[in-house]
Amino acid sequence: MKNLYWLIMVVAIAVAFYEQNSDEKNTIVMVIALGVFIFGLIKLSAKIPSKEQKNDDEQL
């Protein structure tokens, strides 16, 4: 599942760069691509445990 998020994020950024360099810039496509990228970052970073959680477990 993690690899799928990476793939989707790379495609979203590629689409955003392609749209930015085209003659007729489509703002809606740029916003959607940016939204997909941010969504992917949130999903990937949710799997990273925080340092505070580790310290809480040690105190118990």
PDB file of N, H, CA, C and O in Angstrom:
ATOM      1  N   MET A   1       0.823  -1.187   0.000  1.00  0.00           N
ATOM      2  CA  MET A   1       0.000   0.000   0.000  1.00  0.00           C
ATOM      3  C   MET A   1       0.869   1.254   0.000  1.00  0.00           C
ATOM      4  O   MET A   1       0.531   2.262  -0.621  1.00  0.00           O
ATOM      5  N   LYS A   2       1.999   1.173   0.710  1.00  0.00           N
ATOM      6  H   LYS A   2       2.274   0.355   1.214  1.00  0.00           H
ATOM      7  CA  LYS A   2       2.905   2.306   0.783  1.00  0.00           C
ATOM      8  C   LYS A   2       3.459   2.647  -0.602  1.00  0.00           C
ATOM      9  O   LYS A   2       3.601   3.818  -0.952  1.00  0.00           O
ATOM     10  N   ASN A   3       3.767   1.614  -1.379  1.00  0.00           N
ATOM     11  H   ASN A   3       3.652   0.662  -1.094  1.00  0.00           H
ATOM     12  CA  ASN A   3       4.296   1.839  -2.725  1.00  0.00           C
ATOM     13  C   ASN A   3       3.258   2.486  -3.624  1.00  0.00           C
ATOM     14  O   ASN A   3       3.600   3.280  -4.500  1.00  0.00           O
ATOM     15  N   LEU A   4       2.000   2.154  -3.413  1.00  0.00           N
ATOM     16  H   LEU A   4       1.722   1.509  -2.701  1.00  0.00           H
ATOM     17  CA  LEU A   4       0.930   2.754  -4.202  1.00  0.00           C
ATOM     18  C   LEU A   4       0.834   4.249  -3.928  1.00  0.00           C
ATOM     19  O   LEU A   4       0.636   5.035  -4.855  1.00  0.00           O
ATOM     20  N   TYR A   5       0.973   4.652  -2.665  1.00  0.00           N
ATOM     21  H   TYR A   5       1.135   4.014  -1.912  1.00  0.00           H
ATOM     22  CA  TYR A   5       0.947   6.076  -2.331  1.00  0.00           C
ATOM     23  C   TYR A   5       2.113   6.811  -2.981  1.00  0.00           C
ATOM     24  O   TYR A   5       1.944   7.923  -3.482  1.00  0.00           O
ATOM     25  N   TRP A   6       3.291   6.199  -2.976  1.00  0.00           N
ATOM     26  H   TRP A   6       3.429   5.296  -2.569  1.00  0.00           H
ATOM     27  CA  TRP A   6       4.448   6.815  -3.622  1.00  0.00           C
ATOM     28  C   TRP A   6       4.193   7.008  -5.111  1.00  0.00           C
ATOM     29  O   TRP A   6       4.490   8.067  -5.663  1.00  0.00           O
ATOM     30  N   LEU A   7       3.644   5.988  -5.761  1.00  0.00           N
ATOM     31  H   LEU A   7       3.402   5.127  -5.313  1.00  0.00           H
ATOM     32  CA  LEU A   7       3.369   6.064  -7.185  1.00  0.00           C
ATOM     33  C   LEU A   7       2.351   7.165  -7.490  1.00  0.00           C
ATOM     34  O   LEU A   7       2.542   7.944  -8.424  1.00  0.00           O
ATOM     35  N   ILE A   8       1.288   7.231  -6.717  1.00  0.00           N
ATOM     36  H   ILE A   8       1.134   6.599  -5.958  1.00  0.00           H
ATOM     37  CA  ILE A   8       0.266   8.251  -6.923  1.00  0.00           C
ATOM     38  C   ILE A   8       0.845   9.647  -6.708  1.00  0.00           C
ATOM     39  O   ILE A   8       0.522  10.574  -7.450  1.00  0.00           O
ATOM     40  N   MET A   9       1.693   9.799  -5.703  1.00  0.00           N
ATOM     41  H   MET A   9       1.955   9.045  -5.100  1.00  0.00           H
ATOM     42  CA  MET A   9       2.300  11.104  -5.442  1.00  0.00           C
ATOM     43  C   MET A   9       3.225  11.538  -6.576  1.00  0.00           C
ATOM     44  O   MET A   9       3.228  12.707  -6.961  1.00  0.00           O
ATOM     45  N   VAL A  10       3.998  10.616  -7.103  1.00  0.00           N
ATOM     46  H   VAL A  10       3.995   9.666  -6.789  1.00  0.00           H
ATOM     47  CA  VAL A  10       4.906  10.934  -8.203  1.00  0.00           C
ATOM     48  C   VAL A  10       4.110  11.324  -9.447  1.00  0.00           C
ATOM     49  O   VAL A  10       4.471  12.274 -10.142  1.00  0.00           O
ATOM     50  N   VAL A  11       3.044  10.604  -9.727  1.00  0.00           N
ATOM     51  H   VAL A  11       2.751   9.832  -9.162  1.00  0.00           H
ATOM     52  CA  VAL A  11       2.210  10.935 -10.884  1.00  0.00           C
ATOM     53  C   VAL A  11       1.559  12.304 -10.697  1.00  0.00           C
ATOM     54  O   VAL A  11       1.491  13.087 -11.644  1.00  0.00           O
ATOM     55  N   ALA A  12       1.085  12.598  -9.502  1.00  0.00           N
ATOM     56  H   ALA A  12       1.141  11.961  -8.732  1.00  0.00           H
ATOM     57  CA  ALA A  12       0.452  13.894  -9.235  1.00  0.00           C
ATOM     58  C   ALA A  12       1.444  15.036  -9.443  1.00  0.00           C
ATOM     59  O   ALA A  12       1.095  16.051 -10.046  1.00  0.00           O
ATOM     60  N   ILE A  13       2.660  14.886  -8.960  1.00  0.00           N
ATOM     61  H   ILE A  13       2.943  14.061  -8.471  1.00  0.00           H
ATOM     62  CA  ILE A  13       3.664  15.930  -9.145  1.00  0.00           C
ATOM     63  C   ILE A  13       4.054  16.058 -10.617  1.00  0.00           C
ATOM     64  O   ILE A  13       4.272  17.168 -11.102  1.00  0.00           O
ATOM     65  N   ALA A  14       4.144  14.939 -11.328  1.00  0.00           N
ATOM     66  H   ALA A  14       3.967  14.037 -10.934  1.00  0.00           H
ATOM     67  CA  ALA A  14       4.462  14.995 -12.752  1.00  0.00           C
ATOM     68  C   ALA A  14       3.371  15.741 -13.521  1.00  0.00           C
ATOM     69  O   ALA A  14       3.668  16.550 -14.399  1.00  0.00           O
ATOM     70  N   VAL A  15       2.121  15.469 -13.192  1.00  0.00           N
ATOM     71  H   VAL A  15       1.879  14.811 -12.478  1.00  0.00           H
ATOM     72  CA  VAL A  15       1.011  16.170 -13.843  1.00  0.00           C
ATOM     73  C   VAL A  15       1.061  17.660 -13.520  1.00  0.00           C
ATOM     74  O   VAL A  15       0.833  18.495 -14.396  1.00  0.00           O
ATOM     75  N   ALA A  16       1.359  17.994 -12.267  1.00  0.00           N
ATOM     76  H   ALA A  16       1.544  17.316 -11.556  1.00  0.00           H
ATOM     77  CA  ALA A  16       1.434  19.400 -11.871  1.00  0.00           C
ATOM     78  C   ALA A  16       2.548  20.126 -12.625  1.00  0.00           C
ATOM     79  O   ALA A  16       2.345  21.244 -13.098  1.00  0.00           O
ATOM     80  N   PHE A  17       3.719  19.504 -12.741  1.00  0.00           N
ATOM     81  H   PHE A  17       3.885  18.596 -12.356  1.00  0.00           H
ATOM     82  CA  PHE A  17       4.809  20.129 -13.487  1.00  0.00           C
ATOM     83  C   PHE A  17       4.470  20.250 -14.969  1.00  0.00           C
ATOM     84  O   PHE A  17       4.792  21.258 -15.599  1.00  0.00           O
ATOM     85  N   TYR A  18       3.830  19.239 -15.522  1.00  0.00           N
ATOM     86  H   TYR A  18       3.569  18.421 -15.010  1.00  0.00           H
ATOM     87  CA  TYR A  18       3.445  19.290 -16.930  1.00  0.00           C
ATOM     88  C   TYR A  18       2.456  20.433 -17.172  1.00  0.00           C
ATOM     89  O   TYR A  18       2.595  21.182 -18.139  1.00  0.00           O
ATOM     90  N   GLU A  19       1.468  20.565 -16.303  1.00  0.00           N
ATOM     91  H   GLU A  19       1.354  19.957 -15.518  1.00  0.00           H
ATOM     92  CA  GLU A  19       0.479  21.633 -16.445  1.00  0.00           C
ATOM     93  C   GLU A  19       1.111  23.006 -16.265  1.00  0.00           C
ATOM     94  O   GLU A  19       0.712  23.967 -16.923  1.00  0.00           O
ATOM     95  N   GLN A  20       2.083  23.100 -15.388  1.00  0.00           N
ATOM     96  H   GLN A  20       2.407  22.319 -14.853  1.00  0.00           H
ATOM     97  CA  GLN A  20       2.719  24.387 -15.138  1.00  0.00           C
ATOM     98  C   GLN A  20       3.520  24.843 -16.349  1.00  0.00           C
ATOM     99  O   GLN A  20       3.630  26.042 -16.605  1.00  0.00           O
ATOM    100  N   ASN A  21       4.074  23.907 -17.087  1.00  0.00           N
ATOM    101  H   ASN A  21       3.984  22.933 -16.879  1.00  0.00           H
ATOM    102  CA  ASN A  21       4.898  24.255 -18.239  1.00  0.00           C
ATOM    103  C   ASN A  21       4.112  24.352 -19.539  1.00  0.00           C
ATOM    104  O   ASN A  21       4.674  24.760 -20.555  1.00  0.00           O
ATOM    105  N   SER A  22       2.842  23.996 -19.544  1.00  0.00           N
ATOM    106  H   SER A  22       2.385  23.665 -18.719  1.00  0.00           H
ATOM    107  CA  SER A  22       2.057  24.080 -20.769  1.00  0.00           C
ATOM    108  C   SER A  22       1.650  25.530 -21.036  1.00  0.00           C
ATOM    109  O   SER A  22       1.676  26.375 -20.142  1.00  0.00           O
ATOM    110  N   ASP A  23       1.274  25.794 -22.290  1.00  0.00           N
ATOM    111  H   ASP A  23       1.253  25.107 -23.017  1.00  0.00           H
ATOM    112  CA  ASP A  23       0.892  27.153 -22.672  1.00  0.00           C
ATOM    113  C   ASP A  23      -0.418  27.579 -22.021  1.00  0.00           C
ATOM    114  O   ASP A  23      -0.537  28.702 -21.532  1.00  0.00           O
ATOM    115  N   GLU A  24      -1.394  26.686 -22.015  1.00  0.00           N
ATOM    116  H   GLU A  24      -1.298  25.773 -22.412  1.00  0.00           H
ATOM    117  CA  GLU A  24      -2.679  26.977 -21.380  1.00  0.00           C
ATOM    118  C   GLU A  24      -2.711  26.302 -20.010  1.00  0.00           C
ATOM    119  O   GLU A  24      -2.961  25.101 -19.905  1.00  0.00           O
ATOM    120  N   LYS A  25      -2.461  27.073 -18.983  1.00  0.00           N
ATOM    121  H   LYS A  25      -2.258  28.049 -19.068  1.00  0.00           H
ATOM    122  CA  LYS A  25      -2.416  26.511 -17.631  1.00  0.00           C
ATOM    123  C   LYS A  25      -3.832  26.278 -17.116  1.00  0.00           C
ATOM    124  O   LYS A  25      -4.669  27.180 -17.145  1.00  0.00           O
ATOM    125  N   ASN A  26      -4.088  25.073 -16.651  1.00  0.00           N
ATOM    126  H   ASN A  26      -3.408  24.341 -16.627  1.00  0.00           H
ATOM    127  CA  ASN A  26      -5.388  24.730 -16.100  1.00  0.00           C
ATOM    128  C   ASN A  26      -5.249  24.687 -14.574  1.00  0.00           C
ATOM    129  O   ASN A  26      -4.633  23.775 -14.020  1.00  0.00           O
ATOM    130  N   THR A  27      -5.824  25.675 -13.916  1.00  0.00           N
ATOM    131  H   THR A  27      -6.324  26.415 -14.365  1.00  0.00           H
ATOM    132  CA  THR A  27      -5.677  25.813 -12.473  1.00  0.00           C
ATOM    133  C   THR A  27      -6.336  24.666 -11.727  1.00  0.00           C
ATOM    134  O   THR A  27      -5.828  24.229 -10.695  1.00  0.00           O
ATOM    135  N   ILE A  28      -7.448  24.177 -12.227  1.00  0.00           N
ATOM    136  H   ILE A  28      -7.860  24.532 -13.066  1.00  0.00           H
ATOM    137  CA  ILE A  28      -8.167  23.097 -11.548  1.00  0.00           C
ATOM    138  C   ILE A  28      -7.311  21.831 -11.498  1.00  0.00           C
ATOM    139  O   ILE A  28      -7.271  21.150 -10.473  1.00  0.00           O
ATOM    140  N   VAL A  29      -6.634  21.517 -12.589  1.00  0.00           N
ATOM    141  H   VAL A  29      -6.667  22.070 -13.422  1.00  0.00           H
ATOM    142  CA  VAL A  29      -5.766  20.337 -12.618  1.00  0.00           C
ATOM    143  C   VAL A  29      -4.611  20.505 -11.641  1.00  0.00           C
ATOM    144  O   VAL A  29      -4.218  19.550 -10.971  1.00  0.00           O
ATOM    145  N   MET A  30      -4.064  21.719 -11.557  1.00  0.00           N
ATOM    146  H   MET A  30      -4.384  22.495 -12.102  1.00  0.00           H
ATOM    147  CA  MET A  30      -2.968  21.980 -10.615  1.00  0.00           C
ATOM    148  C   MET A  30      -3.428  21.800  -9.174  1.00  0.00           C
ATOM    149  O   MET A  30      -2.718  21.209  -8.361  1.00  0.00           O
ATOM    150  N   VAL A  31      -4.609  22.307  -8.859  1.00  0.00           N
ATOM    151  H   VAL A  31      -5.186  22.787  -9.520  1.00  0.00           H
ATOM    152  CA  VAL A  31      -5.122  22.200  -7.490  1.00  0.00           C
ATOM    153  C   VAL A  31      -5.403  20.740  -7.135  1.00  0.00           C
ATOM    154  O   VAL A  31      -5.101  20.305  -6.023  1.00  0.00           O
ATOM    155  N   ILE A  32      -5.974  19.986  -8.063  1.00  0.00           N
ATOM    156  H   ILE A  32      -6.219  20.339  -8.966  1.00  0.00           H
ATOM    157  CA  ILE A  32      -6.254  18.568  -7.814  1.00  0.00           C
ATOM    158  C   ILE A  32      -4.954  17.797  -7.618  1.00  0.00           C
ATOM    159  O   ILE A  32      -4.858  16.970  -6.711  1.00  0.00           O
ATOM    160  N   ALA A  33      -3.956  18.057  -8.453  1.00  0.00           N
ATOM    161  H   ALA A  33      -4.033  18.729  -9.189  1.00  0.00           H
ATOM    162  CA  ALA A  33      -2.669  17.372  -8.323  1.00  0.00           C
ATOM    163  C   ALA A  33      -2.009  17.706  -6.988  1.00  0.00           C
ATOM    164  O   ALA A  33      -1.444  16.825  -6.339  1.00  0.00           O
ATOM    165  N   LEU A  34      -2.077  18.963  -6.575  1.00  0.00           N
ATOM    166  H   LEU A  34      -2.536  19.679  -7.101  1.00  0.00           H
ATOM    167  CA  LEU A  34      -1.509  19.355  -5.293  1.00  0.00           C
ATOM    168  C   LEU A  34      -2.265  18.703  -4.141  1.00  0.00           C
ATOM    169  O   LEU A  34      -1.655  18.268  -3.164  1.00  0.00           O
ATOM    170  N   GLY A  35      -3.577  18.635  -4.252  1.00  0.00           N
ATOM    171  H   GLY A  35      -4.072  18.989  -5.045  1.00  0.00           H
ATOM    172  CA  GLY A  35      -4.384  17.982  -3.222  1.00  0.00           C
ATOM    173  C   GLY A  35      -4.062  16.504  -3.083  1.00  0.00           C
ATOM    174  O   GLY A  35      -3.970  15.984  -1.971  1.00  0.00           O
ATOM    175  N   VAL A  36      -3.889  15.827  -4.213  1.00  0.00           N
ATOM    176  H   VAL A  36      -3.964  16.250  -5.116  1.00  0.00           H
ATOM    177  CA  VAL A  36      -3.537  14.405  -4.187  1.00  0.00           C
ATOM    178  C   VAL A  36      -2.162  14.217  -3.555  1.00  0.00           C
ATOM    179  O   VAL A  36      -1.955  13.279  -2.784  1.00  0.00           O
ATOM    180  N   PHE A  37      -1.220  15.103  -3.878  1.00  0.00           N
ATOM    181  H   PHE A  37      -1.388  15.864  -4.504  1.00  0.00           H
ATOM    182  CA  PHE A  37       0.110  15.010  -3.302  1.00  0.00           C
ATOM    183  C   PHE A  37       0.064  15.196  -1.786  1.00  0.00           C
ATOM    184  O   PHE A  37       0.689  14.432  -1.051  1.00  0.00           O
ATOM    185  N   ILE A  38      -0.663  16.196  -1.319  1.00  0.00           N
ATOM    186  H   ILE A  38      -1.170  16.817  -1.916  1.00  0.00           H
ATOM    187  CA  ILE A  38      -0.768  16.444   0.120  1.00  0.00           C
ATOM    188  C   ILE A  38      -1.461  15.283   0.819  1.00  0.00           C
ATOM    189  O   ILE A  38      -1.048  14.880   1.907  1.00  0.00           O
ATOM    190  N   PHE A  39      -2.505  14.743   0.209  1.00  0.00           N
ATOM    191  H   PHE A  39      -2.840  15.070  -0.675  1.00  0.00           H
ATOM    192  CA  PHE A  39      -3.190  13.581   0.774  1.00  0.00           C
ATOM    193  C   PHE A  39      -2.220  12.407   0.919  1.00  0.00           C
ATOM    194  O   PHE A  39      -2.227  11.722   1.942  1.00  0.00           O
ATOM    195  N   GLY A  40      -1.392  12.173  -0.092  1.00  0.00           N
ATOM    196  H   GLY A  40      -1.386  12.729  -0.923  1.00  0.00           H
ATOM    197  CA  GLY A  40      -0.399  11.097  -0.026  1.00  0.00           C
ATOM    198  C   GLY A  40       0.625  11.326   1.071  1.00  0.00           C
ATOM    199  O   GLY A  40       1.007  10.387   1.768  1.00  0.00           O
ATOM    200  N   LEU A  41       1.072  12.562   1.230  1.00  0.00           N
ATOM    201  H   LEU A  41       0.762  13.326   0.663  1.00  0.00           H
ATOM    202  CA  LEU A  41       2.024  12.868   2.299  1.00  0.00           C
ATOM    203  C   LEU A  41       1.412  12.622   3.669  1.00  0.00           C
ATOM    204  O   LEU A  41       2.080  12.103   4.563  1.00  0.00           O
ATOM    205  N   ILE A  42       0.163  12.984   3.838  1.00  0.00           N
ATOM    206  H   ILE A  42      -0.380  13.406   3.111  1.00  0.00           H
ATOM    207  CA  ILE A  42      -0.508  12.762   5.122  1.00  0.00           C
ATOM    208  C   ILE A  42      -0.609  11.271   5.411  1.00  0.00           C
ATOM    209  O   ILE A  42      -0.339  10.837   6.531  1.00  0.00           O
ATOM    210  N   LYS A  43      -0.995  10.486   4.413  1.00  0.00           N
ATOM    211  H   LYS A  43      -1.214  10.839   3.503  1.00  0.00           H
ATOM    212  CA  LYS A  43      -1.123   9.041   4.611  1.00  0.00           C
ATOM    213  C   LYS A  43       0.227   8.400   4.930  1.00  0.00           C
ATOM    214  O   LYS A  43       0.303   7.515   5.782  1.00  0.00           O
ATOM    215  N   LEU A  44       1.287   8.834   4.257  1.00  0.00           N
ATOM    216  H   LEU A  44       1.226   9.553   3.565  1.00  0.00           H
ATOM    217  CA  LEU A  44       2.604   8.256   4.525  1.00  0.00           C
ATOM    218  C   LEU A  44       3.153   8.684   5.874  1.00  0.00           C
ATOM    219  O   LEU A  44       3.776   7.879   6.566  1.00  0.00           O
ATOM    220  N   SER A  45       2.938   9.928   6.261  1.00  0.00           N
ATOM    221  H   SER A  45       2.432  10.582   5.699  1.00  0.00           H
ATOM    222  CA  SER A  45       3.480  10.389   7.538  1.00  0.00           C
ATOM    223  C   SER A  45       2.683   9.874   8.726  1.00  0.00           C
ATOM    224  O   SER A  45       3.179   9.916   9.852  1.00  0.00           O
ATOM    225  N   ALA A  46       1.481   9.397   8.515  1.00  0.00           N
ATOM    226  H   ALA A  46       1.078   9.364   7.601  1.00  0.00           H
ATOM    227  CA  ALA A  46       0.685   8.852   9.616  1.00  0.00           C
ATOM    228  C   ALA A  46       1.292   7.554  10.147  1.00  0.00           C
ATOM    229  O   ALA A  46       1.018   7.169  11.283  1.00  0.00           O
ATOM    230  N   LYS A  47       2.097   6.887   9.357  1.00  0.00           N
ATOM    231  H   LYS A  47       2.320   7.201   8.433  1.00  0.00           H
ATOM    232  CA  LYS A  47       2.701   5.618   9.755  1.00  0.00           C
ATOM    233  C   LYS A  47       3.966   5.802  10.580  1.00  0.00           C
ATOM    234  O   LYS A  47       4.469   4.838  11.157  1.00  0.00           O
ATOM    235  N   ILE A  48       4.492   7.031  10.647  1.00  0.00           N
ATOM    236  H   ILE A  48       4.083   7.814  10.178  1.00  0.00           H
ATOM    237  CA  ILE A  48       5.725   7.292  11.375  1.00  0.00           C
ATOM    238  C   ILE A  48       5.377   7.564  12.831  1.00  0.00           C
ATOM    239  O   ILE A  48       4.624   8.494  13.120  1.00  0.00           O
ATOM    240  N   PRO A  49       5.913   6.767  13.753  1.00  0.00           N
ATOM    241  CA  PRO A  49       5.604   7.005  15.174  1.00  0.00           C
ATOM    242  C   PRO A  49       6.331   8.256  15.676  1.00  0.00           C
ATOM    243  O   PRO A  49       7.429   8.567  15.213  1.00  0.00           O
ATOM    244  N   SER A  50       5.734   8.952  16.595  1.00  0.00           N
ATOM    245  H   SER A  50       4.842   8.700  16.971  1.00  0.00           H
ATOM    246  CA  SER A  50       6.355  10.153  17.146  1.00  0.00           C
ATOM    247  C   SER A  50       7.301   9.786  18.279  1.00  0.00           C
ATOM    248  O   SER A  50       7.205   8.700  18.850  1.00  0.00           O
ATOM    249  N   LYS A  51       8.208  10.690  18.598  1.00  0.00           N
ATOM    250  H   LYS A  51       8.286  11.572  18.134  1.00  0.00           H
ATOM    251  CA  LYS A  51       9.132  10.473  19.711  1.00  0.00           C
ATOM    252  C   LYS A  51       8.390  10.506  21.034  1.00  0.00           C
ATOM    253  O   LYS A  51       8.747   9.786  21.967  1.00  0.00           O
ATOM    254  N   GLU A  52       7.373  11.326  21.121  1.00  0.00           N
ATOM    255  H   GLU A  52       7.083  11.910  20.363  1.00  0.00           H
ATOM    256  CA  GLU A  52       6.610  11.455  22.357  1.00  0.00           C
ATOM    257  C   GLU A  52       5.918  10.134  22.705  1.00  0.00           C
ATOM    258  O   GLU A  52       5.826   9.775  23.878  1.00  0.00           O
ATOM    259  N   GLN A  53       5.441   9.426  21.713  1.00  0.00           N
ATOM    260  H   GLN A  53       5.515   9.718  20.760  1.00  0.00           H
ATOM    261  CA  GLN A  53       4.769   8.153  21.960  1.00  0.00           C
ATOM    262  C   GLN A  53       5.754   7.142  22.545  1.00  0.00           C
ATOM    263  O   GLN A  53       5.383   6.361  23.421  1.00  0.00           O
ATOM    264  N   LYS A  54       6.976   7.144  22.084  1.00  0.00           N
ATOM    265  H   LYS A  54       7.277   7.779  21.372  1.00  0.00           H
ATOM    266  CA  LYS A  54       7.988   6.219  22.597  1.00  0.00           C
ATOM    267  C   LYS A  54       8.292   6.545  24.053  1.00  0.00           C
ATOM    268  O   LYS A  54       8.406   5.636  24.876  1.00  0.00           O
ATOM    269  N   ASN A  55       8.425   7.815  24.380  1.00  0.00           N
ATOM    270  H   ASN A  55       8.333   8.553  23.711  1.00  0.00           H
ATOM    271  CA  ASN A  55       8.703   8.211  25.760  1.00  0.00           C
ATOM    272  C   ASN A  55       7.549   7.867  26.691  1.00  0.00           C
ATOM    273  O   ASN A  55       7.778   7.486  27.839  1.00  0.00           O
ATOM    274  N   ASP A  56       6.322   7.995  26.220  1.00  0.00           N
ATOM    275  H   ASP A  56       6.136   8.305  25.287  1.00  0.00           H
ATOM    276  CA  ASP A  56       5.150   7.645  27.026  1.00  0.00           C
ATOM    277  C   ASP A  56       5.135   6.160  27.350  1.00  0.00           C
ATOM    278  O   ASP A  56       4.766   5.773  28.459  1.00  0.00           O
ATOM    279  N   ASP A  57       5.528   5.329  26.404  1.00  0.00           N
ATOM    280  H   ASP A  57       5.828   5.643  25.503  1.00  0.00           H
ATOM    281  CA  ASP A  57       5.542   3.887  26.618  1.00  0.00           C
ATOM    282  C   ASP A  57       6.605   3.494  27.647  1.00  0.00           C
ATOM    283  O   ASP A  57       6.402   2.557  28.420  1.00  0.00           O
ATOM    284  N   GLU A  58       7.732   4.202  27.660  1.00  0.00           N
ATOM    285  H   GLU A  58       7.897   4.963  27.032  1.00  0.00           H
ATOM    286  CA  GLU A  58       8.797   3.877  28.600  1.00  0.00           C
ATOM    287  C   GLU A  58       8.418   4.265  30.021  1.00  0.00           C
ATOM    288  O   GLU A  58       8.867   3.618  30.966  1.00  0.00           O
ATOM    289  N   GLN A  59       7.611   5.293  30.199  1.00  0.00           N
ATOM    290  H   GLN A  59       7.246   5.819  29.430  1.00  0.00           H
ATOM    291  CA  GLN A  59       7.241   5.745  31.535  1.00  0.00           C
ATOM    292  C   GLN A  59       6.249   4.802  32.197  1.00  0.00           C
ATOM    293  O   GLN A  59       6.164   4.756  33.424  1.00  0.00           O
ATOM    294  N   LEU A  60       5.514   4.064  31.416  1.00  0.00           N
ATOM    295  H   LEU A  60       5.583   4.101  30.420  1.00  0.00           H
ATOM    296  CA  LEU A  60       4.548   3.134  31.987  1.00  0.00           C
ATOM    297  C   LEU A  60       5.304   1.990  32.594  1.00  0.00           C
ATOM    298  O   LEU A  60       4.696   1.070  33.141  1.00  0.00           O
TER     299      LEU A  60
END
